[in-house]
Amino acid sequence: MRFNRMLLSVTLVVVALVIQVSVLARLHLPGAVPDLVLLTVLALALVYGHVGGALIGFGAGLLSDLAPPADHAAGRYALVLCVVGYLAGLAKPENGRLKSATGPMVVVVAAAVGSTVLYAGVGALVGDTAARHVGLSSLLITAALYDLLLAPFVVPVLMALARRAENDPLADGGAASKAADVSSGWLSSSGTGLRIGSQRGGLRVKAAKARVARAGRIKGVKRL
């Protein structure tokens, strides 16, 4: 991954995790919690592809595993988001731009349901039965609903930011400024050439007038 991708991805994931822990987790909504980190991984995976989505998902999941008040084994959510990011990256459009909102909404619902099932499955393997007490069906419905409601305000914005970083507008601006400097240099040099040409033209006119005046004086002398 290039440096601008890494910097943007880390920044967005950290901001999403802070909002997730400090705001969304304290809303006390019934069932699941809106997963802003998951939506961030999905948005970046739809722009960077399956490899970038897997790497971003693993890093985001690992940060979520280590961030308080996490009460599960470290690496559990990292595995879930790594798989989700990889699969979401396979849905990346060829030109990097989405033609409609149907595709991303389907990806969001599938990711919300899939991540909940996978998280519960990994938890069952390690002896965590919390999903059974809460109710897996309730978690699936509320997770898909909350993420689907939050996605239109998150996914398009993050995808636009990722595409902007991918196009590297700062580098384009630098090239444009260099081109402007070069063009201004050409304009200034051409302007100098015009000034020199006008000066030469003035000297030629003056020389011609001097020759005419001299010829007139010579003719006047001969007549005398």
RAURRA-V637979 format. One record per residue. N is the residue number from 0. RES is the residue in three letters. NEAR is the number of other C-alpha atoms within 12 Angstrom. Layout:
n->N res->RES near->NEAR
n->N res->RES near->NEAR
This chain:
n->0 res->MET near->19
n->1 res->ARG near->14
n->2 res->PHE near->12
n->3 res->ASN near->22
n->4 res->ARG near->29
n->5 res->MET near->22
n->6 res->LEU near->18
n->7 res->LEU near->29
n->8 res->SER near->39
n->9 res->VAL near->28
n->10 res->THR near->23
n->11 res->LEU near->34
n->12 res->VAL near->35
n->13 res->VAL near->26
n->14 res->VAL near->22
n->15 res->ALA near->31
n->16 res->LEU near->35
n->17 res->VAL near->24
n->18 res->ILE near->22
n->19 res->GLN near->29
n->20 res->VAL near->27
n->21 res->SER near->17
n->22 res->VAL near->18
n->23 res->LEU near->22
n->24 res->ALA near->24
n->25 res->ARG near->16
n->26 res->LEU near->15
n->27 res->HIS near->13
n->28 res->LEU near->17
n->29 res->PRO near->19
n->30 res->GLY near->24
n->31 res->ALA near->30
n->32 res->VAL near->32
n->33 res->PRO near->39
n->34 res->ASP near->43
n->35 res->LEU near->41
n->36 res->VAL near->51
n->37 res->LEU near->53
n->38 res->LEU near->50
n->39 res->THR near->50
n->40 res->VAL near->56
n->41 res->LEU near->56
n->42 res->ALA near->50
n->43 res->LEU near->52
n->44 res->ALA near->45
n->45 res->LEU near->43
n->46 res->VAL near->43
n->47 res->TYR near->43
n->48 res->GLY near->33
n->49 res->HIS near->30
n->50 res->VAL near->27
n->51 res->GLY near->36
n->52 res->GLY near->40
n->53 res->ALA near->32
n->54 res->LEU near->34
n->55 res->ILE near->48
n->56 res->GLY near->46
n->57 res->PHE near->34
n->58 res->GLY near->37
n->59 res->ALA near->46
n->60 res->GLY near->42
n->61 res->LEU near->29
n->62 res->LEU near->31
n->63 res->SER near->37
n->64 res->ASP near->28
n->65 res->LEU near->21
n->66 res->ALA near->22
n->67 res->PRO near->17
n->68 res->PRO near->16
n->69 res->ALA near->19
n->70 res->ASP near->16
n->71 res->HIS near->26
n->72 res->ALA near->22
n->73 res->ALA near->23
n->74 res->GLY near->27
n->75 res->ARG near->35
n->76 res->TYR near->38
n->77 res->ALA near->33
n->78 res->LEU near->31
n->79 res->VAL near->41
n->80 res->LEU near->44
n->81 res->CYS near->35
n->82 res->VAL near->35
n->83 res->VAL near->49
n->84 res->GLY near->47
n->85 res->TYR near->32
n->86 res->LEU near->30
n->87 res->ALA near->43
n->88 res->GLY near->34
n->89 res->LEU near->25
n->90 res->ALA near->33
n->91 res->LYS near->30
n->92 res->PRO near->20
n->93 res->GLU near->14
n->94 res->ASN near->13
n->95 res->GLY near->24
n->96 res->ARG near->22
n->97 res->LEU near->22
n->98 res->LYS near->12
n->99 res->SER near->11
n->100 res->ALA near->16
n->101 res->THR near->14
n->102 res->GLY near->21
n->103 res->PRO near->34
n->104 res->MET near->31
n->105 res->VAL near->22
n->106 res->VAL near->34
n->107 res->VAL near->42
n->108 res->VAL near->32
n->109 res->ALA near->30
n->110 res->ALA near->43
n->111 res->ALA near->42
n->112 res->VAL near->32
n->113 res->GLY near->29
n->114 res->SER near->43
n->115 res->THR near->37
n->116 res->VAL near->28
n->117 res->LEU near->27
n->118 res->TYR near->36
n->119 res->ALA near->30
n->120 res->GLY near->23
n->121 res->VAL near->25
n->122 res->GLY near->26
n->123 res->ALA near->17
n->124 res->LEU near->13
n->125 res->VAL near->16
n->126 res->GLY near->14
n->127 res->ASP near->18
n->128 res->THR near->18
n->129 res->ALA near->19
n->130 res->ALA near->24
n->131 res->ARG near->17
n->132 res->HIS near->13
n->133 res->VAL near->16
n->134 res->GLY near->19
n->135 res->LEU near->25
n->136 res->SER near->19
n->137 res->SER near->23
n->138 res->LEU near->31
n->139 res->LEU near->31
n->140 res->ILE near->25
n->141 res->THR near->26
n->142 res->ALA near->35
n->143 res->ALA near->34
n->144 res->LEU near->28
n->145 res->TYR near->30
n->146 res->ASP near->39
n->147 res->LEU near->31
n->148 res->LEU near->22
n->149 res->LEU near->27
n->150 res->ALA near->36
n->151 res->PRO near->22
n->152 res->PHE near->19
n->153 res->VAL near->30
n->154 res->VAL near->36
n->155 res->PRO near->26
n->156 res->VAL near->20
n->157 res->LEU near->33
n->158 res->MET near->34
n->159 res->ALA near->23
n->160 res->LEU near->27
n->161 res->ALA near->36
n->162 res->ARG near->27
n->163 res->ARG near->22
n->164 res->ALA near->25
n->165 res->GLU near->26
n->166 res->ASN near->18
n->167 res->ASP near->19
n->168 res->PRO near->17
n->169 res->LEU near->14
n->170 res->ALA near->15
n->171 res->ASP near->15
n->172 res->GLY near->13
n->173 res->GLY near->13
n->174 res->ALA near->14
n->175 res->ALA near->15
n->176 res->SER near->15
n->177 res->LYS near->14
n->178 res->ALA near->14
n->179 res->ALA near->15
n->180 res->ASP near->14
n->181 res->VAL near->14
n->182 res->SER near->15
n->183 res->SER near->15
n->184 res->GLY near->14
n->185 res->TRP near->14
n->186 res->LEU near->14
n->187 res->SER near->15
n->188 res->SER near->14
n->189 res->SER near->14
n->190 res->GLY near->15
n->191 res->THR near->14
n->192 res->GLY near->14
n->193 res->LEU near->14
n->194 res->ARG near->14
n->195 res->ILE near->14
n->196 res->GLY near->14
n->197 res->SER near->14
n->198 res->GLN near->14
n->199 res->ARG near->14
n->200 res->GLY near->14
n->201 res->GLY near->14
n->202 res->LEU near->14
n->203 res->ARG near->14
n->204 res->VAL near->14
n->205 res->LYS near->14
n->206 res->ALA near->14
n->207 res->ALA near->14
n->208 res->LYS near->14
n->209 res->ALA near->14
n->210 res->ARG near->14
n->211 res->VAL near->14
n->212 res->ALA near->14
n->213 res->ARG near->14
n->214 res->ALA near->14
n->215 res->GLY near->14
n->216 res->ARG near->14
n->217 res->ILE near->13
n->218 res->LYS near->12
n->219 res->GLY near->11
n->220 res->VAL near->10
n->221 res->LYS near->9
n->222 res->ARG near->8
n->223 res->LEU near->7
